[in-house]
């Protein structure tokens, strides 16, 4: 199969199609996977956003090495991503997801195709952005793949953000996202109080057909002057996120009561006298994990105690069915969509301080060199000695602030042992060559009116890393024990990068003037060395993002192929069962292995685990996309109030119609279109990595710093238009 060039939209269309993305490292025409979301939010009327941590804050045990890859997930076998299918011929039927352009055409993203399949405007009639289609492919006159729609397999949009239009006795709702090109009729009884001009969430009741118009019902009215609410409700609709629990699930969760059953506690290992502590973000409510360490012969004893969700959530229950449907908790700046009802997630399962809680403990012996020497697992009962924040723990344990140390009181001594454990584990991480990147993350300061007042960029501190390393070790210990016993489970796997992506990475690095030596058999040490060669230059974060984008996304599956990014042969997710369904599966399989009493252990068939791995990986991706959408929406909202202002930017991508520039203070990308470069006539250099002015010789290259002016912003579609500040 020949490589297919994507059709390049006319300049005007390309400008409008430019996609504003966020996170470190560049932009494409579609949103890319970010590494982390906003986290550790505070309180107050103009406070850092409340409502729970983002997925980033709860990214226990993986960090940057877990948040790799962009776009569609590729299946993983034998440690490498499956290469694109080269057996497709003209006339073949393929399936994929539509990416629509407001100009009327679209593209079909097909797994296994290196290039998208072009859908001309006639084929887009009755098709919407996000739909899953079956199409017949052919080659057109320009030798690109083109598709003829055969069947709509699944609708990608069931609800959307829109505005109401009323004319006489007739009413419609028009989608705010122009790519949807959607206008639905609304019956008078379905307006539910909405009036002309209102912003609403509408739910489609009938899709457009050849002889019938689309219809919708108004679900909720929104205040356009409250952008955080607007972004959150739009994401819930856009990604079809479950946000209300079935009554049966709520009844089940509440039936467990508010306190641990005394008889159950008496049957377990009693850890209540140990000073286990939780360390989380300032506004956290669902405490999955607690830690404790003490000196031991030749090293340390480390206990990672995890909320025993599997005791309360049994297969076949209404709570389990809903948890499996959700797959993961979704964290927005002022709202959380929990995987479990709050009676469990925020109360009975959460390891709150000074109350008895059931837990599942990984009790490990660690050498002074950071090696796992032994591990045992058992159901236990614990009582957290304190609920610490990352800020307090970092100030007391690593910065050494006297006030913070005084606040810890008698906990300081055992916590300093935990610091010694962390240093041993972190040293071992370096020895095995795991990736270790730290990109700044955006944190929103939101006022009482749900408006973004500021965006702060924050990096992880040593307290974050301490918890991460403890969680990684527990996850490794569990994965090793399950595989050694030949007990089927879900592993968290991460394949090696594809050769083609590494070649593109090398080409980009060369264009940046960076030594791009990447061996044929690449290791994490090789990729980490790229960042080291950059040193502490301003471009380092961008280069690290390029490395991350060259790798596939980690997924869940029963076949263990190891974790490339973490440089581990065994890895599973065990430490966050309150918010991740795969962790709950791992708890059940581990309990079955150790013969835990109470009936909460489960032996899954491999076929069932494969299906669970596929579904939970897909749901994780959906949650990540929703998180990125809200973050991008809010960053654009922030910039919309600053049109005409100038910012320092970094060119992240050079394309046929201009450059994408990351605004560094906001971590958002916008388009510097070729039409806005009026000081000279610019031509693209042969390698495609820079535009050069014919008269001035000025080079706008990937990785170059520029001063840009914000000229236009569309938060709903994530569009930011820029001009060079010198031309203002």
C-alpha positions in Angstrom: 0.0 0.0 0.0 1.4 3.4 -1.0 1.5 6.2 1.4 -1.4 8.6 0.9 -1.0 12.4 1.1 -3.8 14.1 3.0 -5.6 16.7 1.0 -4.5 20.2 2.1 -7.5 22.5 2.7 -7.5 25.9 1.1 -5.7 28.5 3.4 -8.9 30.0 4.7 -10.3 26.6 5.6 -7.0 25.5 7.1 -6.9 28.5 9.4 -10.4 27.6 10.7 -9.5 24.0 11.1 -6.5 24.6 13.2 -6.9 22.9 16.5 -5.9 24.5 19.8 -4.4 21.9 22.0 -2.7 22.0 25.4 0.1 20.4 27.3 3.7 20.5 26.5 4.8 19.9 23.0 3.1 21.0 19.8 -0.1 20.7 17.9 -1.7 18.9 15.1 -5.0 19.4 13.4 -6.6 17.1 15.9 -6.1 17.1 19.7 -3.2 15.1 21.0 -2.9 13.2 24.2 -1.6 15.4 27.0 0.5 14.1 29.8 -1.4 15.4 32.8 -4.3 17.5 33.6 -4.7 20.3 36.2 -4.3 18.9 39.7 -4.0 19.8 43.4 -6.6 22.5 43.5 -7.2 24.7 46.5 -10.2 26.6 48.0 -11.7 30.1 48.2 -13.9 32.4 46.2 -11.1 33.0 43.7 -9.4 29.8 44.5 -7.7 27.1 42.6 -10.5 25.0 41.1 -12.4 22.7 43.5 -14.2 19.5 43.0 -11.4 16.8 43.0 -8.2 16.0 41.4 -7.6 15.5 37.7 -6.4 12.2 36.4 -2.9 13.6 36.6 -3.0 14.1 40.3 -4.0 10.5 40.8 -1.5 9.2 38.3 0.0 6.9 40.9 2.7 4.7 39.7 3.7 5.7 36.2 4.1 9.4 35.8 5.3 10.6 32.4 6.2 7.1 31.3 2.5 6.1 31.7 1.1 9.1 29.8 2.6 8.3 26.4 1.3 8.2 22.9 -1.2 10.2 21.0 -4.3 9.6 19.0 -5.7 6.2 18.4 -4.5 3.3 20.5 -2.6 0.7 18.7 -2.8 -3.0 19.7 0.3 -4.3 21.2 2.0 -7.6 20.7 5.4 -9.0 21.6 6.5 -5.6 22.8 6.0 -3.7 19.6 3.0 -1.9 18.1 1.4 -3.7 15.2 2.5 -2.1 11.9 0.0 -0.6 9.5 -2.0 -3.1 7.4 -0.5 -3.3 3.9 -3.0 -5.7 2.5 -5.9 -3.4 1.9 -6.8 -3.0 -1.8 -9.2 -0.7 -3.6 -12.7 -2.0 -3.1 -12.0 -3.2 0.4 -14.4 -2.4 3.2 -12.8 -0.7 6.2 -14.2 0.7 9.5 -13.2 3.9 11.3 -14.1 7.1 13.0 -15.1 10.3 11.2 -13.2 13.6 11.8 -15.4 16.2 10.1 -14.4 19.6 8.7 -16.8 22.5 8.8 -16.1 23.0 5.1 -18.2 19.9 4.4 -15.6 17.2 3.9 -14.2 14.7 6.4 -11.6 12.0 7.1 -12.0 8.5 8.3 -9.4 7.5 10.9 -8.8 3.7 10.3 -6.7 1.7 12.6 -3.8 0.2 10.6 -3.9 3.0 7.9 -1.0 5.3 7.9 -3.2 8.0 6.4 -6.8 8.9 6.8 -9.4 8.1 4.2 -10.9 11.2 2.6 -14.7 11.6 2.6 -15.9 14.2 0.0 -18.9 16.4 0.9 -21.5 14.1 -0.8 -20.4 11.2 1.4 -20.7 13.3 4.5 -24.5 13.8 4.1 -26.2 12.4 7.1 -22.8 11.7 8.7 -21.5 13.6 11.8 -18.2 14.1 13.5 -17.4 11.1 15.7 -19.6 8.6 13.8 -18.2 5.2 13.3 -18.6 4.1 9.6 -18.0 1.2 7.3 -16.7 2.6 3.9 -15.5 1.1 0.6 -12.1 2.5 -0.2 -10.7 3.5 -3.6 -7.9 5.5 -5.1 -8.7 8.9 -6.6 -7.0 10.8 -9.3 -4.3 12.1 -6.8 -3.6 8.5 -5.5 -5.1 9.3 -2.1 -7.5 7.0 -0.3 -11.1 8.0 -0.8 -14.2 6.4 0.8 -17.8 5.7 -0.1 -20.0 5.3 3.0 -21.7 1.9 3.2 -23.1 2.0 6.7 -23.2 4.1 9.9 -22.1 1.6 12.5 -22.4 3.8 15.6 -23.3 7.4 16.1 -20.6 9.4 17.7 -22.9 12.2 19.1 -25.9 11.6 21.2 -26.0 15.0 23.0 -24.4 18.3 22.3 -23.9 21.9 23.3 -26.1 24.3 21.3 -28.2 27.4 21.1 -32.0 27.6 20.7 -33.6 29.3 17.7 -37.3 30.1 17.7 -39.3 31.3 14.8 -43.0 31.6 15.4 -44.3 28.3 16.7 -41.2 26.4 15.5 -38.0 25.8 17.4 -34.6 24.4 16.6 -31.3 23.8 18.4 -28.1 24.5 16.5 -24.9 22.7 17.5 -22.2 25.2 18.8 -19.5 23.1 17.3 -19.7 23.8 13.6 -18.0 20.6 12.6 -21.2 18.8 13.6 -23.2 20.8 11.1 -26.2 19.8 13.1 -29.6 21.6 13.3 -32.4 19.7 15.2 -36.0 20.4 15.4 -37.4 20.7 18.9 -41.1 20.1 19.7 -42.7 22.7 22.0 -43.1 20.2 24.8 -39.4 19.3 24.5 -38.1 22.9 25.1 -38.5 22.5 28.8 -38.5 26.3 29.3 -35.7 27.1 26.9 -36.1 30.3 24.9 -34.5 31.7 21.8 -30.8 32.4 22.2 -30.4 30.1 25.3 -27.4 27.9 25.6 -28.4 24.4 26.2 -27.5 20.7 26.3 -29.6 18.9 23.7 -30.1 15.2 23.3 -30.8 13.8 19.9 -34.0 11.7 19.7 -33.8 11.1 15.9 -30.9 11.4 13.5 -31.5 13.0 10.1 -32.5 10.6 7.4 -32.9 11.0 3.6 -36.5 12.3 4.1 -36.6 13.4 7.7 -34.9 16.1 9.8 -33.0 15.5 13.0 -34.9 16.0 16.3 -33.8 16.7 19.8 -35.0 17.4 23.3 -33.6 20.1 25.6 -31.9 18.6 28.6 -30.4 21.5 30.4 -30.1 25.2 30.2 -26.7 26.8 30.8 -25.3 30.2 31.6 -22.7 31.2 28.9 -21.1 33.6 31.4 -20.0 30.6 33.5 -17.4 29.0 31.2 -16.3 26.3 33.6 -19.8 24.9 33.8 -20.3 25.3 30.1 -17.1 23.4 29.4 -17.9 20.6 31.8 -21.5 20.1 30.7 -20.3 20.2 27.0 -17.7 17.5 27.7 -20.2 15.3 29.5 -22.5 15.6 26.4 -19.8 15.4 23.8 -18.2 12.2 25.2 -21.4 10.7 26.5 -20.1 10.4 30.0 -22.3 8.7 32.6 -23.0 11.3 35.3 -26.0 9.8 37.2 -26.0 6.5 39.1 -28.8 4.1 38.7 -31.1 3.9 41.8 -30.1 0.3 42.3 -26.4 1.1 42.5 -27.0 3.9 45.0 -29.1 1.7 47.2 -26.4 -1.0 47.2 -23.7 1.5 48.1 -25.7 3.0 50.9 -26.7 -0.4 52.2 -23.1 -1.0 53.4 -23.5 1.7 56.0 -21.0 4.3 57.1 -18.7 2.2 59.3 -16.5 -0.9 58.9 -18.2 -4.1 60.0 -16.6 -5.2 63.3 -16.8 -8.9 62.6 -15.0 -8.4 59.2 -12.3 -6.3 60.8 -11.6 -8.9 63.4 -11.0 -11.5 60.7 -8.2 -9.4 59.1 -4.6 -8.5 59.8 -4.7 -5.5 62.2 -2.6 -2.5 61.0 -4.4 0.1 63.1 -1.4 0.7 65.3 1.0 1.5 62.4 1.2 5.2 61.5 0.1 4.7 57.9 -0.6 8.1 56.2 -2.2 9.3 52.9 -0.4 11.9 50.8 -2.7 13.6 48.2 -3.7 16.8 46.6 -5.2 19.7 48.7 -8.8 19.1 47.7 -8.8 15.3 47.4 -11.7 13.3 48.8 -11.1 9.7 47.5 -8.0 8.4 49.3 -7.0 5.1 47.6 -3.6 4.5 49.2 -1.7 4.8 52.4 2.0 4.2 53.1 4.3 3.2 55.9 8.0 2.3 56.1 10.4 1.1 58.8 14.0 -0.1 58.8 14.6 -3.7 58.2 17.7 -5.9 58.0 19.6 -4.9 54.8 17.0 -2.4 53.8 13.4 -1.5 54.6 9.9 -2.8 55.1 7.4 -0.9 53.0 3.6 -1.3 53.4 1.3 0.1 50.7 -2.3 -0.2 51.9 -4.9 0.1 49.3 -8.7 0.7 49.8 -10.4 -2.7 49.7 -13.0 -1.9 47.1 -13.4 -5.5 46.0 -14.9 -6.3 49.5 -17.8 -4.0 48.8 -18.2 -4.2 45.0 -18.9 -7.8 43.9 -19.3 -9.1 40.4 -22.9 -9.2 39.3 -23.9 -6.3 41.5 -25.5 -3.1 40.3 -22.5 -1.1 41.5 -20.1 -3.3 39.6 -22.1 -3.1 36.4 -22.1 0.7 36.6 -18.4 0.8 37.5 -17.6 -1.4 34.5 -19.6 0.9 32.3 -17.7 4.0 33.5 -14.3 2.3 33.7 -12.7 5.2 35.5 -13.4 8.3 37.4 -13.3 11.5 35.4 -11.9 14.6 37.1 -12.8 18.1 35.9 -11.7 21.4 37.6 -14.9 21.8 39.7 -16.6 18.5 39.3 -15.8 14.8 39.6 -17.7 12.0 37.8 -16.7 9.1 40.2 -16.6 5.5 39.1 -18.3 4.5 42.3 -21.1 6.1 44.2 -19.8 8.7 46.7 -21.1 6.6 49.6 -18.2 4.3 48.7 -15.6 6.5 46.9 -15.6 9.4 49.3 -16.6 7.6 52.5 -16.6 3.9 53.3 -13.8 3.0 50.9 -11.8 6.2 51.2 -8.8 5.9 53.7 -9.8 8.9 55.7 -7.8 9.8 58.8 -8.6 8.4 62.2 -11.3 6.0 61.2 -11.2 2.3 60.6 -11.1 1.2 57.0 -10.7 -2.1 55.2 -7.7 -2.3 53.0 -5.6 -4.7 50.9 -2.0 -4.5 51.9 1.2 -5.1 49.8 3.8 -5.7 52.5 7.2 -5.6 50.9 10.9 -5.9 51.8 13.2 -3.5 49.8 17.0 -3.6 49.7 19.0 -0.4 50.3 19.6 -0.5 46.5 15.9 -0.3 45.8 15.4 -3.9 44.8 12.2 -5.8 45.7 13.3 -8.7 47.9 10.0 -10.2 49.1 6.3 -9.4 49.1 3.2 -10.7 50.7 -0.4 -9.6 50.3 -3.3 -9.8 52.8 -6.6 -8.2 53.6 -6.2 -5.9 56.6 -7.9 -3.2 58.7 -6.2 0.1 59.1 -6.6 3.6 60.6 -4.8 6.4 58.8 -2.7 8.4 61.2 -2.9 11.6 59.0 -4.1 13.0 55.8 -1.1 14.8 54.3 -0.9 17.0 51.3 1.9 17.0 48.7 2.7 20.5 49.7 3.0 19.8 53.4 4.9 16.6 52.9 7.3 18.2 50.5 7.9 21.2 52.8 8.5 18.9 55.8 10.4 16.0 54.3 12.4 17.5 51.5 12.6 21.3 52.0 12.9 20.9 55.7 10.7 23.9 56.7 10.5 24.0 60.6 6.8 24.9 60.7 5.9 22.0 58.4 8.1 19.5 60.4 6.4 20.7 63.6 3.0 20.1 62.1 3.9 16.5 61.5 4.9 15.9 65.1 5.7 12.3 65.9 5.0 11.2 62.3 8.2 12.9 61.2 10.5 10.1 62.2 8.7 7.2 60.4 8.1 9.5 57.4 11.9 10.1 57.1 12.3 6.4 56.7 9.9 6.6 53.9 12.1 9.3 52.3 15.0 6.8 52.5 12.9 4.2 50.7 12.0 6.7 48.0 15.6 7.6 47.4 16.5 3.9 47.1 13.6 3.3 44.7 14.4 6.4 42.6 18.0 5.4 42.3 16.9 2.0 41.1 14.6 3.6 38.6 17.6 5.5 37.2 19.7 2.3 37.0 17.1 0.4 35.0 16.7 3.4 32.6 13.0 4.3 33.1 11.9 7.5 31.4 11.8 10.4 33.8 10.3 13.5 32.3 8.7 16.3 34.3 6.5 18.7 32.2 4.8 21.7 33.8 1.0 21.2 34.2 -1.7 23.8 34.0 -3.7 24.6 37.1 -6.8 26.9 36.8 -7.6 29.6 39.3 -11.4 29.8 39.2 -13.6 32.4 40.9 -17.0 32.0 42.4 -18.6 32.9 39.0 -17.0 29.8 37.4 -14.6 32.0 35.4 -10.9 31.4 34.8 -8.9 34.2 36.5 -5.4 32.8 36.1 -3.5 29.8 34.8 -0.6 28.6 36.8 2.0 26.1 35.5 3.2 23.6 38.2 5.7 20.8 38.2 5.7 17.8 40.5 7.6 17.9 43.7 9.5 15.2 45.5 6.4 14.2 47.6 4.6 13.4 44.3 7.6 11.3 43.2 7.7 9.5 46.6 4.2 8.3 46.3 4.7 7.4 42.7 7.7 5.2 43.4 5.9 3.4 46.2 2.9 2.7 44.0 5.1 1.5 41.2 6.8 -1.0 43.5 3.4 -2.3 44.7 2.2 -2.6 41.2 5.3 -4.6 40.2 5.1 -6.9 43.2 1.5 -7.8 42.4 2.2 -8.4 38.7 5.2 -10.6 39.5 3.2 -12.7 42.0 0.3 -13.2 39.6 2.4 -14.2 36.7 4.6 -16.5 38.8 1.5 -18.3 39.9 0.1 -18.4 36.3 -3.0 -16.5 37.5 -4.7 -14.6 34.6 -5.1 -10.9 35.3 -5.0 -7.5 33.5 -1.5 -6.2 33.0 -0.7 -2.6 32.2 1.5 -2.9 29.1 3.5 -0.5 27.0 5.0 -1.5 23.8 8.2 -0.2 22.1 7.9 2.7 19.7 7.3 2.0 16.0 10.3 2.5 13.7 8.5 5.0 11.5 7.7 7.3 14.5 11.3 7.1 15.7 12.5 8.1 12.2 10.2 11.1 12.3 11.5 11.9 15.8 15.1 11.8 14.5 14.3 14.0 11.6 12.7 16.6 13.8 15.6 16.6 16.2 18.0 17.0 13.4 16.1 20.0 12.2 16.4 21.4 15.7 20.2 20.9 15.6 20.1 18.2 18.3 22.1 15.1 18.1 19.6 12.5 17.0 21.4 9.3 17.5 18.7 6.6 18.0 19.9 3.0 17.7 18.0 0.5 15.7 17.0 -1.4 18.8 15.9 1.5 21.0 15.8 1.5 24.8 14.5 4.0 27.3 18.0 5.0 28.1 18.5 6.1 24.5 15.3 8.3 24.6 16.3 9.7 28.0 19.7 10.6 26.6 18.1 12.8 24.0 16.7 15.1 26.7 20.0 15.1 28.6 21.7 16.3 25.4 19.5 19.3 25.4 20.4 20.1 29.0 18.4 22.8 30.7 17.7 24.8 27.6 14.2 26.3 27.2 13.5 23.8 24.4 13.9 20.8 26.8 10.2 20.5 27.6 9.4 20.6 23.9 12.0 17.9 23.1 10.7 15.7 25.9 7.2 16.0 24.4 8.5 14.9 21.0 10.0 11.8 22.6 6.7 11.1 24.4 4.7 11.5 21.2 6.9 8.9 19.5 5.7 6.2 21.8 2.4 4.2 21.8 -0.2 4.5 24.6 -0.1 2.1 27.5 -3.1 -0.3 27.5 -4.6 -3.1 29.6 -4.5 -6.7 28.4 -4.0 -10.2 29.8 -0.8 -10.8 27.8 2.2 -9.5 29.7 4.7 -7.9 27.4 6.2 -5.6 30.0 6.2 -1.8 30.3 8.7 -0.1 27.9 8.5 3.4 29.4 9.0 2.3 33.0 11.6 -0.3 31.9 9.8 -3.1 33.7 9.1 -6.7 32.8 6.1 -6.9 35.0 3.5 -4.2 35.7 -0.2 -4.1 36.7 -2.4 -1.4 38.2 -3.3 -2.3 41.8 -3.2 0.9 43.7 -6.3 2.9 42.6 -9.4 0.7 42.7 -11.7 3.5 43.8 -11.2 5.3 40.5 -10.0 2.6 38.0 -11.8 -0.6 37.1 -8.7 -2.5 36.0 -7.3 -2.1 39.6 -10.5 -3.7 40.9 -10.0 -6.6 38.5 -6.4 -7.1 39.7 -7.6 -7.0 43.4 -10.0 -9.8 42.7 -7.5 -12.0 40.9 -4.9 -11.5 43.6 -7.5 -12.4 46.3 -8.3 -15.5 44.4 -4.6 -16.4 44.3 -4.0 -15.9 48.0 -7.3 -17.7 48.9 -8.7 -14.7 50.7 -11.9 -15.5 52.6 -15.2 -13.7 52.0 -15.9 -14.6 48.4 -14.4 -11.4 46.8 -11.7 -13.2 44.9 -12.4 -14.0 41.2 -10.7 -16.2 38.7 -11.3 -14.7 35.3 -11.2 -16.5 31.9 -8.6 -15.1 29.6 -11.3 -14.2 27.0 -13.1 -12.2 29.6 -10.0 -10.4 30.6 -9.3 -9.5 27.0 -12.7 -8.0 26.6 -12.2 -6.0 29.9 -8.8 -4.8 28.8 -10.2 -3.5 25.5 -13.2 -1.8 27.1 -11.2 -0.2 30.0 -8.5 1.0 27.7 -11.2 2.6 25.5 -12.9 4.2 28.5 -9.6 5.5 29.8 -9.0 7.1 26.4 -12.5 8.7 26.5 -11.8 10.1 30.0 -8.5 11.5 28.9 -10.1 13.2 25.8 -12.8 14.7 28.0 -10.2 16.1 30.4 -8.2 17.6 27.5 -11.3 19.0 26.0 -12.3 20.9 29.2 -8.7 22.0 29.8 -8.4 23.3 26.2 -11.8 25.0 26.4 -10.8 26.8 29.6 -7.4 27.9 28.3 -9.1 29.3 25.2 -11.7 31.1 27.4 -8.8 32.6 29.3 -7.2 33.8 26.0 -10.4 35.1 24.6 -10.4 37.7 27.3 -6.9 38.6 26.3 -7.3 39.1 22.5 -4.7 41.7 21.4 -2.2 40.8 24.1 1.2 39.4 23.3 2.8 36.2 24.6 6.1 34.4 24.4 5.7 31.3 22.2 7.5 28.3 20.8 7.0 26.9 17.3 6.0 23.3 17.8 4.9 22.2 14.3 5.5 23.6 10.8 2.8 22.8 8.3 1.8 23.7 4.7 -0.3 26.6 5.8 1.8 28.1 8.6 3.1 27.2 12.1 1.6 26.0 15.3 2.9 27.9 18.3 2.6 27.0 21.9 1.9 30.0 24.2 4.3 29.1 26.9 2.6 30.9 29.8 -0.7 29.1 29.1 0.5 25.8 27.6 -1.9 26.1 24.7 -1.2 26.0 21.0 -2.5 28.3 18.3 -2.1 28.8 14.6 0.2 31.3 13.0 -1.2 31.2 9.5 0.9 32.0 6.5 -1.7 34.7 5.6 -0.7 36.5 8.8 3.0 36.7 7.9 2.9 40.0 6.1 6.5 41.3 6.6 7.9 39.1 3.9 7.1 36.4 1.3 7.7 33.1 3.1 8.6 29.8 1.4 8.9 26.4 3.1 12.3 24.9 3.2 12.9 21.5 1.6 12.9 19.5 4.8 9.5 20.9 5.8 10.7 22.1 9.2 10.9 25.9 8.6 9.5 28.8 6.7 12.1 31.3 5.3 11.5 34.9 4.3 12.7 35.6 0.8 13.8 39.2 1.6 14.8 39.1 5.2 16.0 35.5 5.5 14.0 35.1 8.7 13.5 31.4 9.6 10.4 30.3 11.4 11.5 26.8 12.4 10.3 24.1 14.7 11.7 24.8 18.2 12.2 28.6 17.6 10.9 31.2 20.1 8.6 33.9 18.8 6.6 36.7 20.2 2.9 36.3 19.2 -0.3 38.3 19.4 -3.7 36.6 20.0 -6.1 37.7 17.2 -9.1 35.4 17.6 -10.3 32.5 19.8 -13.1 30.0 19.7 -13.2 28.0 22.9 -15.9 25.6 21.8 -13.9 24.3 18.9 -10.5 24.9 20.5 -9.2 27.5 17.9 -6.6 30.1 18.6 -5.4 32.4 15.8 -2.1 34.2 16.2 0.0 36.9 14.5 3.7 37.8 15.0 3.8 40.5 17.6 6.2 42.6 15.5 3.4 43.0 12.9 0.8 44.2 15.4 
